[in-house]
Amino acid sequence: MSVQLDAVSYAYGRNKPRVLDQLSYATPAGFTVLLGPNGAGKSTLLKLAAGVNEPTTGAVRLGRLSSTSREYRSRVAWMPQSITAMTGLTAREQVAYTGWLKGMNRADAWTAAETALDRVQMKDRADTKTKQLSGGQLRRVGVASALVHDARVLLLDEPTAGMDPTQRRVFRDLILRLATDEVQVLMSTHDVADLAEEADTVTVLTEGAITFTGATRDFLAHAPADTPEGRRAEVAYTAVSTYSSLSG
């Protein structure tokens, strides 16, 4: 089941320009990379999809559930760009605390926290204070916190920012394992190098408008045939980001 954004508009203040204007979008199945430069509106789109912000106009739904409902927020998880280590808490305690905030009882949250940490390969760090974790490990705790309440849609805002190429590759492999027929993953980035060709779908957001959404192979096909393999994503991105509107 997809998150549906129906003709949503959003501005950060009454007299501010709209970051998104009458945008419609449905989260694709599997793993999707959301590409776009800084300021394109990626974080705004994710916050609206997560129910963190409410649209100025339009509606956001998951099936019949409105993004303003508690049940919606229990099925859609959002991981912001910055993950804060909670002072004094271990990795498992921080993940369990997130589950409790999402409405789980303490016992279920504690059990689910162990399972979520195992899914992100952090079970061996469950009893480590989060202040002692590396940046990459803390990002994994952030993903576990998003997964703890058994969300069906996982929204990740620039999760690989600050990681070196090896760390990004490991993190993308983790996301690929999480994305299934039952769990959709939408990961935003401004760095074309973050495009994993194993991703099912690529969506490009340019100045608040979706200029492409489709299968990764179709995205890469926008690069000329003679484009060097290592530059196909970059060239394709340059091509589709110049479109004035979604061409279908």
C-alpha positions in Angstrom: 0.0 0.0 0.0 1.4 3.4 -1.1 1.4 6.8 0.5 -0.6 9.0 -1.7 0.1 12.8 -2.0 -2.9 14.3 -3.8 -2.3 17.8 -5.2 -0.4 18.9 -2.1 1.0 22.4 -1.7 3.2 23.6 1.2 4.9 26.9 2.2 7.0 27.6 5.3 4.9 30.6 6.4 1.9 32.6 5.1 4.0 35.0 3.0 6.6 32.5 1.9 6.7 31.0 -1.6 5.4 27.5 -2.0 8.0 24.8 -1.8 5.6 22.3 -3.4 2.7 23.4 -5.5 -0.2 21.0 -6.4 2.2 18.0 -6.4 0.7 14.5 -6.7 2.8 11.4 -6.0 2.5 7.8 -4.8 5.4 6.0 -3.1 6.5 3.2 -5.5 6.9 -0.4 -4.4 10.3 -1.6 -3.2 13.3 0.7 -3.0 13.1 4.2 -4.5 15.8 6.8 -4.6 14.5 10.4 -4.5 17.1 12.6 -6.2 17.3 16.4 -6.3 19.5 19.3 -5.4 19.4 21.0 -2.0 16.3 23.2 -1.9 14.4 21.1 -4.4 11.8 20.2 -1.7 12.8 16.6 -0.9 12.7 17.0 2.9 9.4 18.8 2.6 7.9 16.0 0.5 9.1 13.4 3.1 7.8 15.4 6.0 4.4 15.6 4.4 4.4 11.9 3.5 5.4 11.1 7.1 2.6 13.2 8.6 5.2 15.4 10.4 3.9 18.5 8.5 0.4 19.0 7.1 -0.1 20.3 3.6 -1.3 23.8 3.0 -3.7 22.4 0.5 -4.3 18.8 -0.7 -4.3 15.6 1.2 -1.9 12.8 2.2 -3.3 9.3 2.7 -2.3 5.6 3.1 -5.3 3.8 1.8 -8.2 5.3 3.8 -6.0 6.6 6.6 -5.3 10.3 6.7 -1.8 11.5 7.6 -3.3 13.3 10.6 -4.3 10.0 12.2 -2.3 8.1 14.8 -2.8 4.9 12.9 -1.3 6.4 9.8 1.9 7.5 11.7 2.2 4.0 13.1 2.4 2.6 9.6 4.6 5.2 8.0 8.1 5.8 9.5 10.4 8.8 9.0 14.1 9.1 9.6 15.3 12.7 9.6 18.7 13.8 8.4 20.1 14.2 11.9 19.9 11.3 14.4 20.3 12.4 18.0 22.0 10.1 20.5 19.8 10.2 23.7 22.0 10.8 26.7 22.3 7.8 29.0 20.3 5.4 26.7 21.7 2.3 25.1 20.8 1.5 21.5 18.1 -0.9 22.5 16.6 1.6 25.0 16.6 4.4 22.4 14.8 2.2 19.8 12.3 0.9 22.4 11.6 4.5 23.6 10.7 5.4 20.0 8.3 2.4 19.9 6.7 3.6 23.1 6.2 7.1 21.7 4.5 5.4 18.7 1.9 3.9 21.0 3.5 0.5 21.8 3.4 -0.8 25.4 6.7 -1.0 27.1 7.1 -4.8 26.9 6.2 -5.0 23.2 8.5 -2.0 22.5 11.4 -3.7 24.3 11.0 -6.9 22.4 10.5 -5.2 19.1 13.6 -3.1 19.7 15.8 -6.2 19.7 14.2 -7.4 16.5 14.7 -4.1 14.8 18.3 -3.8 15.8 18.9 -7.3 14.5 17.4 -6.3 11.1 19.9 -3.5 10.8 22.8 -5.7 12.0 23.2 -3.8 15.3 22.1 -6.5 17.7 25.7 -6.9 19.0 25.6 -3.1 19.9 22.2 -3.3 21.7 23.7 -2.6 25.1 26.1 0.1 23.9 25.3 3.7 24.9 24.3 5.6 21.8 26.8 8.4 22.7 29.5 5.8 22.1 28.3 4.8 18.6 29.9 5.9 15.4 28.0 8.1 13.0 27.2 5.2 10.7 26.1 3.0 13.6 23.9 5.8 14.9 22.2 6.0 11.5 21.4 2.3 11.8 19.9 3.0 15.2 17.8 5.6 13.4 16.6 3.0 10.9 15.8 0.5 13.7 13.8 3.2 15.4 11.8 3.7 12.2 11.3 0.0 11.9 10.4 -0.8 15.5 6.6 -0.3 15.2 6.4 -2.5 12.0 6.0 0.4 9.6 4.9 -0.4 6.0 6.5 2.6 4.5 10.0 3.8 5.4 11.1 7.4 4.6 14.8 8.2 4.8 16.0 11.8 4.5 19.6 12.0 3.3 20.6 9.0 5.4 24.1 8.7 3.8 25.1 12.3 4.3 28.6 12.4 5.7 29.4 8.8 5.0 32.4 7.8 2.9 31.8 5.7 -0.3 32.3 2.4 1.6 29.9 3.3 4.3 27.3 4.4 1.7 27.6 1.1 -0.1 27.1 -0.9 3.2 24.1 1.3 4.1 22.5 0.9 0.7 23.0 -2.9 0.9 21.1 -2.7 4.2 18.3 -0.7 2.7 18.0 -3.2 -0.2 17.5 -6.0 2.2 14.8 -4.1 4.1 12.8 -3.2 0.9 10.4 -6.0 0.2 6.9 -6.4 -1.3 5.6 -5.5 2.2 7.9 -2.6 3.0 8.4 0.4 0.7 11.6 2.5 1.2 11.9 6.0 -0.2 15.4 7.4 0.3 16.2 11.0 -0.6 19.6 12.3 -1.6 21.2 15.2 -3.5 24.2 13.2 -4.4 23.9 11.2 -7.7 26.7 8.9 -6.4 24.1 7.6 -3.9 22.1 6.1 -6.8 22.2 2.3 -6.3 21.4 0.7 -9.7 19.8 -2.0 -7.7 17.1 0.4 -6.7 13.7 -0.4 -8.2 12.7 3.2 -8.9 14.2 6.6 -9.3 12.2 9.8 -8.7 13.7 13.2 -9.5 12.4 16.4 -7.8 13.4 19.7 -9.4 12.3 23.0 -7.9 9.3 21.4 -6.2 8.2 19.5 -9.3 8.6 15.8 -10.2 10.5 15.7 -13.5 10.9 12.0 -13.6 9.7 8.9 -11.8 10.2 5.4 -13.2 12.3 2.2 -13.2 16.0 2.7 -12.6 16.8 1.2 -16.0 14.5 3.8 -17.7 16.1 6.6 -15.8 19.6 5.5 -16.9 18.4 5.2 -20.5 18.3 9.0 -20.6 22.1 8.9 -20.8 23.4 8.5 -24.4 24.6 5.0 -25.2 28.2 6.1 -25.4 28.2 7.5 -21.9 31.0 5.9 -19.7 29.5 3.5 -17.2 30.6 5.5 -14.2 28.8 8.6 -15.4 25.5 7.2 -16.6 23.6 8.2 -13.5 25.1 11.7 -13.5 24.3 12.3 -17.2 20.8 10.9 -16.9 20.1 13.1 -13.9 21.2 16.2 -15.7 18.9 15.3 -18.6 15.7 14.6 -16.6 16.2 17.4 -14.1 15.9 20.0 -16.9 12.3 18.8 -17.7 9.7 21.4 -16.8 7.1 18.8 -15.8 6.6 15.1 -15.6 6.4 13.7 -19.1 4.9 10.4 -18.3 
